[in-house]
Amino acid sequence: MPRITPILSHSDLLMSARSLPGNMPPGAIDAHAHVFDRDLPMIAQRRYTPDYPAPLGRYLSLLHDHGLAGGVLVQPSFLGYDNRHLLRCLRQAKGLCKGVVALDPATPKAILHEMAHAGVVGARMNLFGQDLPGFQNETWRRFLSEARQLDWHIEVHCPVTQLPDVLPPLLAFDCKIVIDHFGRPDYESGIDLSTLDYLCGLAQTQRVWVKLSAAYRVWSEKTIAQSSLVAHRLLQAFSARRLVWGSDWPHTEHEASAGFDRALQHLADWIPQEEDRFAILVDTPRLLFQF
């Protein structure tokens, strides 16, 4: 597949960026974070086991300290479909947070409505290491129909190469779709133009949003400059009305090298224009996540 390599150095990109952490727009939202405790029951088939807690209180303090008005709590994959802790945290946050759950598609309608009342605004499909769902069976059709009626989005976390198989059935149900972490491409040896073109082409549907988040899950320190090039291409395709930013706190498996301040600085690197950052941090997430 054709690939391109960065023509700008990371220092070049930094020179054009404005510092963000000390200049946060009012109403800004973090679109992706996780909260958990060490003693929560975890699924047997998990890719990661945390050895530390990520408590809600610590996360809310980070939001406050960085001038953010709210955050979106996403169910961690290692907790499976047990969303009880996330729902407790939503109640404790008292409107400061919204939630994205992981669900069995057979979940009863009444429970979905209870979750929506608690502040849930979407359902996540983490397809890493998983078979593709049978979207055409009656269980999935019923769930997607109910999600659409609740005005939920479907958050898709999978390798970018799986998106052509995953997204068309979801779009056929007229679901809002949020793609995690730049689409999780494999760009370590250069930017794959075919996958980037496909991702950007989804902007035409007007039903797809992309999270500018967790660059460290896509690029190494040596190739991180590519993230600004890809973010610029996504901004051109989707506009700031279809992009959101997420801290990915507490940066599981990357705790030593990632951090909240650095995640915010990445956004300043990626999106130099203040008006675009305002939309990505405030207008777009507040509408998408129903704040």
N, C-alpha and C positions, 0 to 999 in steps of 0.2 A: 504494500500500500504506500502511496506517496506520503512523505513526511517533510516537514520543514523544521528548521532549527532557528532559535532566536537570533535576530539581527541587532537587538539592543541589549546592552549589559544591564544587570540589575541596578547598578549605580546610576545609569542613564535614566532608568524608569523612576528611581527614587527622586531624582532632581526635579521631575515634572509633577510630583505628587505633593499634596498638602497634608500636613499632619492632622490626623483626625481625633485621637483620644482626648485632647484638650478642647475640642471644638464640636461637641456632640449636639446635633440638632434636637430641639425639644420633641418628645414623643417617639424617639428612636426605639426600634425593636430588634432584639436578637432572635433570629428565626430558627436557631437550631442549638439545643443544649440537652444534656441528660442529667438526671438526678437519680441517686441510688444509695443504698446502704449495703454494707458487707454481709449482713445476716439475712438478706432477702433470698427466697428460694429461686434458684437458677435452673435453667433447662439443662438436661444432660448433654445434648449435642450443641455445645456453644464453642465459638471460636476464640473466646477471651473470657478470663475470670478476673475481675478487679480485686485488688488486695487493699483497697482503701475506700472510704465512703465519699460520695459527692452529694452533700446535703443541700436541701433547698435553701436553708439560711445562708450558706456560703455563696450560693449562686445569686440570691437576691442582693447580697452585699456587693458582689461584683457588678451587678447591673447598676446599683446606686452609685458606686464609686466611679463608674465610667459614664455616668450621665444617661443611661438607658432607662426607658420607661417601662419596659416589659420584655418578656421572653417566651419562646415556644419550647415546651418540654416534649422531647421525643422519646418514646419507649425504647430503652436499650434492647438490643437483640438478645442478650444473655438472660433477660427476664421473660422471653417468650410472650405468650398471650396473657400473662398475669399482670394486668394494668393497675392493680389495687394501690401500689405505692404512688404511681403517677397521679391517680385520681385524688389520693390524700393530699398530695402536694398542691394540686390545683385548688383544692378547698382552702388549704392553709395560705396560699398566695393571694387569695381574695381579689381576683381580677387582674393581678399583675402578670399572670401567665396563662397561656392557652396550651392545649395538649394535643399530641398526635399519638394515637394508640396503635398497637399491633393486635390484630383480631383474627379469630376463626371466622370465615365468611358465614358460618351458620349461626353466629351470634343473634339471639332474638331481637326483634325490632324494638321491644320495650327497653332492653339494655342499651341499645344504641342511642335511644332518645334520652335515657338517664345520663349517659356519657356526654351527650351534647349539652344537656342542662348544666353539667359540671364544668364545662369549658373546653370540651374536646371539639376540635375543628377539622380533624383529618385522621386517616388511617395509613399506616406505613406498611409497605411491602418490602422487606429486606430479602432479596433473592440470591444473595451470595451463597453458593453451595446448595441452592434449592432448585427443584424442578419448577418449570413455569406453571403458573396456576391454570386451571381449566376454566377460563373466563366464560365459556359458552354454556357451562352446566347451570342448572336452575339455581343452585345455591349461590353461586357467584353473581348470576344475573340479578337475583333478588337483593343481594348485599349492595351491589353497585348502584342499583336503582334507589335503594334507601339512602345510601351515602349522598347521592346527587340531590335527593329531596331535602336532606339535612344541610345542604350547601357545604359539605365536607370536600376537602381535596384528597386525592390519593397520592401519597408520597412514595416515590419509586427509588429504591436503592439497589442498583445492580450494575454490572459492568456495562459500559456504553455499547458494547457489541450486542447486548441482549435487547436494547431498547426497540429495535425494529420489530421484535416479536412481542414485546410486552405492551407497547403503547397503542397500537391500532385498536385492539379490543376495548381498551379503556376510553379512548377517544370516541369509539362508536357509541358508548353509553353517555357521551357528553359530560364526562367527569372532568373536573379540574385536576390537573396533574402537576405535581411539584417534583422535580428531579434533583436528587441529592448531589452535593459535592462535585459540581462541574460535570455531572454525568458519569463520574468514576472512570475516566479514560485511562489508557496505558500510554502515557506520553513521555516516558522516561528516556526513550531513544529518539525523541522528536515528535512533533505534533502530527498525528494521523489526520490528513485532510478529509478523508472520506467520512470518518466518524464525526469530526467537527462539523462538516457540511451537513450531515444528517441532523445533528443536534440543533444547529442553527435553523435548518429548514422547518423544525417543529414550531418555530415562532409564528408561522403562517396560520396555524390552527387557532390562535388566540385563546387556547385552553391550557397552555403549558407555561410553567414558571421554572426557573433554574436557581438553585442556591449557590451563591459564591461563598464557599465554605470549605474548611478542611483541606487546604491546598497540600498539606503534608501527606495526605492519603493518595495524592496523585503524583507529586513531584518530590525529588530529593533536594537537599540544599544546593547541589550543583546545578540543578535545572529549574529552580524555582522562578527564574525570570520568565519562563514560558507562561506562567500563570497570568501575568499581566497581558501578554499577547492574546491569550485565549479569552480573558475577561473582556478585553476590548472588542474582540470579534462577537462575543455574546451580547455585549451592549449594543453593537450595531444592529444585530439581528432582532433581539427581543425588545430593546429599549429598556429604560429603567422601570417601566411599568410592569415588566415581567421578570425582574431579578430581585432577589432578596439576599441579605447577608446573614451568615450564622457563625457564631464563635466556635461551635462544636465542643464547648466546655463539657467535661474536664479533659478533653483531648486524649481519650483512651488509647493506650499503646504508644502515645507520642508525648507523654507528660513532660519528659525531660527537655524536649526541644520546642514545644509549642506553649502558647500562653494567650491570655485574653488580650493583653496589650498588643502582642504581635499580630493577632487575628485582626484587630482594628487597623493596625498599620498596613497590613496587606490590603485592606479595602481602600485605604488612601492611595496605595500604589496602583491598584487596579483601576480605580475610578477617580481620575484627577479632578473632574468638574464637580463643584459643590452642589449644584442643582440636581445632578444625577445621583449623588450620594444621598441627598435629602429624600428623593423618591425611593431609593433602595432601602433606606433605613426607616422611613416614616410612612409615606403614602402607600406604597405597595404592600408592605407587610400588615399594616393596620387594616387594609381592606381584605386582603387574602385570608388572614387569620382571625378576622372578625373581632378586632379589639374595639 
